[in-house]
Amino acid sequence: MGLGTWSIRSEFDDLLFRHASKCGTTVFDNTRVTELQFEGERPVSANWRNTSTGTEGHISFNYLIDASGRNGLMSTKYLNNRRYNQALNNVACWGYWDGTGSYMPGTTRQNAVWIEALEDESGWAWFIPLHDGSTSVGIVMDQESSNRKKKVSRAASGGSGSNLLTHYIEELSRAPGALKLIGKGTLQNDGTPEAVKSASDFSYSASSYAGDHFRVVGDAGAFIDPFFSSGVHLAFTGGLSAALTISASIRGLSSEEDAQRWHTAKVGSSYTRFLLVVLGTYKQIRNQDMPVMSDVDEDNFDKAFDILRPVIQGTSDVGKTLTEDELQKTMDFCRHIFAPTDPEMHAAVKSRLDDTLTSPNGFVMLESAIDRVLGNTDEEAKIVLSEINARKPIHTLYNPTENFGAEEHFGFKAVLERGKLGLVIA
């Protein structure tokens, strides 16, 4: 989690949009693609319509990058390859508050995001300070639990109906930490239908994210969960992968077919890493095993956790068959990536432990190994080491400028040098 206040998402998107224009990109605002034309399986042109003026037109192109968000034009309309994750069929409701408190004022953690499991283990709450002084406070739970609770609430009120605001306030009562941070804050538009917003949060991925002269990136291809803003990470990962694989194809550094395979592998493995982190966190929140075998692609799991699989299985001779036990152990391991630490804790632990234990480049250690080394006397060190080790096999997702090029797919690695963007044979 980043420190400080978060910005409004629409303003963040607009900032990126304007920056692209300043870098020389021709941009079209308020314009929607209505249809694509193909030569075989290759998209070559598109019809568009300006939503403000009603003007329509046609444009041709050599490459297409589909960044159309959850609408996912290529995946949903032309490829029909979107698949939904049944383990994360969630719904969120949220509102914006004024005059709230802040997390750990006067420390390096001031204004950090607060995430809290609901007391009945049905979901979680977020408390996110925004740059304009307001705070976003929301609830996420699975669709079945949400429907059940609303039904109980309607029955208790004599069948008069439980509106979204009532449901929201009821669920916030199960998050005492968030309530304490809200303090004497007031809900914007309280008492009106605009006070609380709701969105179904269906997690999905695709069987592929690339094809002949096209790439699919961000929410257009895959979405996991609002937890830890995974969508932003995957959008930047996919965007960079699309740029370097198209560049590699144009420059003849790889065939177009190899570039396509590399992009699909990069996005797929990044999605799987974050999926297992999120599922591990939900497993802890709900205090139960989660049936995810049908939701995890075995090939992507191999790519995402090739470092971790031998450690989890306890052998260097790793079998290719993915088991439910291996998934559950991986989720248990990955949930530590967002352990409740701060810079002061890391500094204190590093000062009293051997450098080899706290190095991000050392061997991966499971909790059992950490327990054997530390015993039962240093809980702070256990938390820090668990976080450091959980990040080792998935660090390529969080620091792409340093680690994006470290990962190999189908015999190629990324080249991120300015002016030489592309792929190189590993």
C-alpha positions in Angstrom: 0.0 0.0 0.0 1.2 3.5 -0.8 1.2 6.2 1.9 -0.5 9.5 1.7 -3.8 10.2 0.0 -5.2 8.6 -3.1 -6.4 10.5 -6.1 -9.8 10.3 -7.8 -9.5 7.5 -10.4 -11.0 9.6 -13.2 -8.5 12.4 -12.7 -5.7 9.8 -12.7 -6.9 8.4 -16.0 -7.2 11.9 -17.5 -3.6 12.7 -16.4 -2.4 9.6 -18.3 -4.5 10.6 -21.3 -3.2 14.1 -21.5 0.4 12.9 -21.0 0.0 10.6 -24.0 -1.0 13.6 -26.1 2.0 15.6 -24.9 4.2 12.7 -26.0 3.0 12.9 -29.5 0.1 10.5 -29.6 -3.0 11.6 -31.5 -5.9 11.3 -29.1 -9.7 11.4 -29.6 -11.8 12.3 -26.6 -15.5 11.3 -26.1 -15.1 8.8 -28.9 -16.3 5.2 -28.9 -15.3 2.4 -31.3 -18.5 0.8 -32.5 -17.2 -2.0 -34.8 -13.9 -3.6 -35.9 -13.1 -4.9 -39.4 -10.8 -7.9 -40.0 -8.7 -9.4 -42.7 -8.8 -13.0 -41.6 -8.1 -12.9 -37.8 -6.2 -9.6 -38.0 -8.1 -6.4 -37.1 -7.3 -3.7 -39.7 -9.8 -0.9 -39.2 -12.6 0.4 -36.9 -15.8 2.5 -37.1 -16.1 5.2 -34.4 -18.6 7.6 -33.1 -18.1 10.8 -31.1 -20.5 10.6 -28.2 -20.7 14.4 -27.8 -21.3 15.5 -31.4 -22.7 12.3 -33.0 -20.0 12.5 -35.7 -19.0 9.1 -37.1 -16.0 8.0 -39.0 -13.6 5.2 -40.0 -9.9 4.6 -39.1 -7.3 2.1 -40.3 -4.3 0.8 -38.3 -1.4 -1.6 -38.4 -1.7 -2.7 -34.7 -4.6 -2.7 -32.2 -4.2 -2.4 -28.5 -7.5 -3.0 -26.8 -7.6 -1.0 -23.6 -11.4 -0.7 -23.6 -11.9 -1.5 -19.9 -14.4 -4.0 -18.6 -16.4 -3.8 -21.9 -13.4 -5.7 -23.4 -14.4 -5.3 -27.1 -12.0 -7.9 -28.4 -12.6 -10.5 -25.7 -16.4 -10.2 -25.4 -17.5 -9.3 -28.9 -15.0 -11.0 -31.3 -12.9 -13.6 -29.4 -15.5 -14.8 -27.0 -12.8 -15.9 -24.7 -13.6 -14.3 -21.4 -14.0 -16.7 -18.5 -15.4 -15.7 -15.0 -13.8 -16.6 -11.7 -16.4 -18.3 -9.5 -14.3 -17.9 -6.3 -14.5 -14.1 -6.5 -18.2 -13.4 -7.4 -18.3 -10.2 -5.2 -20.3 -7.1 -4.9 -19.2 -3.8 -3.4 -21.0 -0.8 -2.0 -19.3 2.5 -0.9 -19.8 6.1 0.0 -17.7 9.2 0.4 -17.3 10.8 3.9 -16.2 14.3 5.1 -14.5 15.1 8.4 -13.1 11.7 9.2 -10.0 10.9 11.2 -6.8 9.5 9.7 -4.7 6.4 10.2 -1.7 6.8 12.6 -1.3 10.6 12.4 2.2 11.9 13.0 3.9 8.7 11.8 5.3 7.4 8.5 2.0 5.5 8.1 -0.2 8.6 8.3 -3.1 8.5 5.9 -2.3 5.0 4.8 -5.2 2.9 3.5 -7.0 0.8 6.1 -8.3 -2.6 5.2 -10.3 -4.7 7.7 -12.1 -8.0 7.7 -15.8 -7.8 8.7 -16.4 -9.4 12.1 -18.7 -12.1 10.7 -16.0 -13.1 8.1 -18.3 -12.4 5.2 -16.1 -9.8 3.5 -13.9 -6.8 4.1 -14.1 -3.0 4.5 -11.8 -0.3 3.0 -11.0 3.2 4.3 -9.2 5.2 1.6 -8.3 8.9 2.2 -8.6 11.0 -1.1 -6.6 14.0 -2.1 -9.6 16.4 -1.8 -10.0 15.7 1.9 -12.8 13.3 1.6 -12.6 9.5 2.4 -13.9 6.6 0.4 -15.3 3.9 2.7 -16.6 0.7 1.2 -17.7 -2.9 1.9 -17.0 -5.9 -0.3 -18.5 -9.4 0.1 -19.6 -12.3 -2.1 -22.8 -11.9 -3.9 -24.5 -14.8 -2.0 -23.8 -13.3 1.4 -25.0 -9.9 0.3 -28.2 -11.2 -1.0 -28.8 -13.3 2.1 -28.2 -10.3 4.4 -30.5 -8.1 2.5 -33.2 -10.7 2.6 -32.9 -11.0 6.4 -33.0 -7.3 6.8 -36.2 -7.0 4.7 -37.8 -9.7 6.8 -36.8 -7.9 10.0 -38.4 -4.7 8.8 -41.7 -6.4 8.0 -41.0 -6.8 4.3 -40.9 -3.0 3.6 -37.6 -3.4 1.9 -34.0 -2.8 2.8 -32.4 -0.1 0.7 -28.7 0.1 -0.2 -28.0 2.8 2.4 -29.4 0.7 5.2 -27.4 -2.3 4.1 -24.2 -0.2 3.9 -24.6 1.1 7.4 -25.4 -2.3 8.8 -22.3 -3.8 7.3 -20.1 -0.9 8.4 -21.1 -1.8 12.0 -19.1 -5.1 11.5 -15.9 -3.1 10.8 -15.1 -1.4 14.2 -11.7 -0.2 12.9 -13.2 1.7 10.0 -15.9 3.1 12.2 -13.3 4.4 14.6 -11.5 6.1 11.8 -14.7 7.6 10.5 -15.2 9.1 13.9 -17.5 12.1 13.7 -17.4 12.2 9.9 -20.5 12.7 7.8 -21.6 10.8 4.7 -22.0 12.9 1.6 -25.6 13.1 0.3 -26.8 11.2 3.4 -30.4 10.2 3.1 -30.5 10.3 -0.7 -30.1 7.6 -3.3 -26.7 9.1 -4.3 -25.2 8.5 -0.9 -24.1 4.9 -1.6 -22.9 3.4 -4.8 -22.8 -0.2 -5.7 -21.1 -2.4 -8.3 -20.9 -6.1 -9.0 -17.3 -7.2 -9.0 -17.0 -10.2 -11.3 -13.5 -11.5 -11.6 -12.5 -12.7 -15.0 -9.6 -13.6 -17.3 -9.2 -14.7 -20.9 -7.7 -17.7 -22.6 -5.4 -15.4 -24.5 -4.5 -11.7 -24.6 -2.9 -11.4 -28.0 -3.4 -12.4 -31.7 -2.4 -11.3 -35.2 -1.4 -7.7 -34.8 -3.4 -7.0 -31.7 -2.9 -7.0 -27.9 -5.4 -6.9 -25.1 -4.4 -5.0 -21.9 -5.9 -4.0 -18.5 -9.5 -4.6 -17.6 -10.3 -5.4 -21.2 -8.6 -8.7 -20.7 -8.6 -9.5 -17.0 -9.8 -8.2 -13.7 -9.4 -9.7 -10.2 -10.7 -7.6 -7.4 -10.5 -4.0 -5.9 -8.3 -5.5 -3.2 -4.9 -3.7 -3.3 -5.8 -2.0 -6.6 -4.7 -5.0 -8.6 -6.3 -3.6 -11.7 -3.8 -0.7 -11.9 -0.8 -3.1 -11.6 -2.2 -5.3 -14.3 -3.0 -2.4 -16.6 0.6 -1.1 -16.4 2.1 -4.6 -16.8 -0.1 -5.3 -19.8 0.5 -1.9 -21.3 4.3 -2.3 -21.1 4.1 -5.8 -22.4 2.0 -4.8 -25.4 4.4 -2.0 -26.2 7.6 -4.1 -26.1 6.1 -7.1 -27.9 4.7 -4.9 -30.8 8.1 -3.1 -30.9 9.8 -6.5 -31.1 7.6 -7.6 -33.9 8.1 -4.4 -35.9 11.8 -4.4 -35.4 12.2 -8.1 -36.4 13.5 -9.0 -32.9 11.0 -11.8 -32.8 8.3 -13.2 -35.0 4.8 -11.8 -34.5 3.7 -15.2 -33.3 6.4 -15.3 -30.6 5.6 -11.8 -29.6 1.9 -12.7 -29.2 2.8 -15.8 -27.1 5.1 -13.7 -24.9 2.4 -11.1 -24.2 -0.2 -13.7 -23.3 2.2 -15.5 -21.0 3.3 -12.2 -19.3 -0.3 -11.0 -18.7 -1.5 -14.5 -17.7 1.3 -15.1 -15.2 0.9 -11.6 -13.7 -2.8 -12.2 -13.3 -2.2 -15.6 -11.6 0.3 -14.1 -9.2 -2.1 -11.4 -8.1 -5.1 -13.8 -8.1 -3.3 -16.1 -5.6 -2.5 -13.1 -3.4 -6.1 -12.0 -3.4 -7.5 -15.5 -2.8 -5.0 -16.0 0.0 -6.2 -12.8 1.7 -9.9 -13.8 1.2 -9.1 -17.3 2.6 -7.8 -15.5 5.8 -10.8 -13.2 5.9 -13.3 -16.0 5.5 -11.4 -18.5 7.5 -12.1 -21.3 5.1 -10.6 -23.1 2.2 -11.6 -21.8 -1.2 -12.4 -24.0 -4.2 -10.1 -22.5 -6.8 -8.8 -25.4 -8.9 -11.2 -24.6 -11.7 -10.2 -20.9 -11.7 -6.5 -21.2 -12.0 -4.9 -22.0 -15.3 -2.2 -24.6 -14.8 0.2 -23.3 -17.5 0.0 -19.8 -16.0 0.6 -21.2 -12.5 3.8 -22.8 -13.8 5.0 -19.5 -15.2 4.0 -17.4 -12.2 5.4 -19.7 -9.5 8.3 -21.6 -11.1 10.5 -20.4 -8.2 8.0 -21.2 -5.5 6.7 -24.6 -6.6 9.8 -26.7 -5.6 9.7 -24.9 -2.2 6.0 -25.6 -1.6 6.3 -29.2 -2.8 9.5 -29.8 -0.8 11.3 -31.3 -3.8 13.3 -30.1 -6.8 11.5 -32.7 -8.9 8.3 -30.8 -9.4 5.4 -32.6 -10.9 3.4 -30.9 -13.6 0.0 -31.8 -12.2 -1.4 -28.9 -10.1 -3.1 -30.1 -6.9 -5.6 -28.5 -4.6 -3.1 -28.9 -1.7 -0.4 -27.0 -3.6 -2.9 -24.2 -4.4 -3.9 -23.9 -0.7 -0.3 -23.8 0.4 0.6 -21.2 -2.2 -2.3 -19.0 -1.0 -1.2 -19.3 2.6 2.3 -18.2 1.5 1.2 -15.3 -0.7 -1.2 -13.7 1.8 1.9 -12.3 3.6 2.8 -10.0 0.8 0.8 -7.2 2.4 1.8 -8.0 6.0 1.2 -5.1 8.5 4.7 -3.8 8.5 6.3 -0.3 8.2 9.8 1.0 7.4 10.7 1.2 11.1 9.9 -2.4 11.6 12.0 -3.5 8.6 14.9 -1.4 9.8 14.8 -2.7 13.3 14.6 -6.4 12.1 17.4 -5.9 9.6 19.6 -4.5 12.3 19.4 -7.6 14.4 19.4 -10.4 11.8 21.9 -11.7 9.4 21.8 -9.9 6.0 21.1 -13.2 4.2 17.8 -13.5 5.9 16.5 -10.1 5.0 17.9 -9.9 1.5 15.1 -9.8 -1.2 17.4 -11.9 -3.4 18.0 -14.8 -1.0 16.4 -18.2 -1.0 12.6 -18.4 -0.5 11.7 -19.4 3.1 8.3 -20.8 4.1 6.8 -20.0 7.5 8.0 -23.3 8.9 11.6 -22.4 8.0 11.2 -18.9 9.5 9.9 -20.5 12.7 12.9 -22.9 12.9 15.3 -20.0 12.5 13.6 -17.5 14.9 11.9 -19.7 17.4 9.0 -18.2 19.3 10.7 -15.1 20.7 10.6 -12.5 17.8 7.1 -12.1 16.4 8.1 -8.8 14.7 10.9 -10.5 12.8 8.5 -13.3 11.7 6.1 -10.8 10.2 8.9 -8.9 8.4 10.5 -12.1 7.1 7.2 -13.5 6.0 6.5 -10.4 3.9 10.0 -10.3 2.4 9.8 -14.0 1.4 6.2 -13.7 0.0 7.4 -11.0 -2.3 10.3 -12.9 -3.7 8.5 -15.1 -6.3 6.1 -12.3 -7.3 8.4 -9.2 -7.2 8.3 -8.9 -11.0 4.7 -7.7 -10.6 5.4 -4.8 -8.3 8.6 -3.2 -9.7 8.5 -3.5 -13.4 11.2 -1.0 -14.1 13.8 -3.1 -12.3 12.4 -6.6 -12.6 10.2 -6.7 -15.8 13.1 -7.9 -17.8 14.1 -10.7 -15.4 11.3 -13.1 -16.4 11.7 -15.4 -19.4 8.8 -16.6 -21.5 9.2 -19.0 -24.5 13.0 -18.3 -24.7 12.7 -14.5 -24.7 13.3 -11.7 -22.2 12.2 -8.1 -22.3 14.5 -5.3 -23.3 13.6 -2.0 -21.6 16.4 0.2 -22.8 15.1 3.5 -24.3 15.2 3.3 -28.1 15.7 -0.4 -28.0 12.3 -1.6 -26.6 11.6 -5.2 -27.5 12.5 -8.8 -26.9 15.8 -10.6 -26.9 16.6 -14.3 -27.0 17.3 -15.4 -23.4 
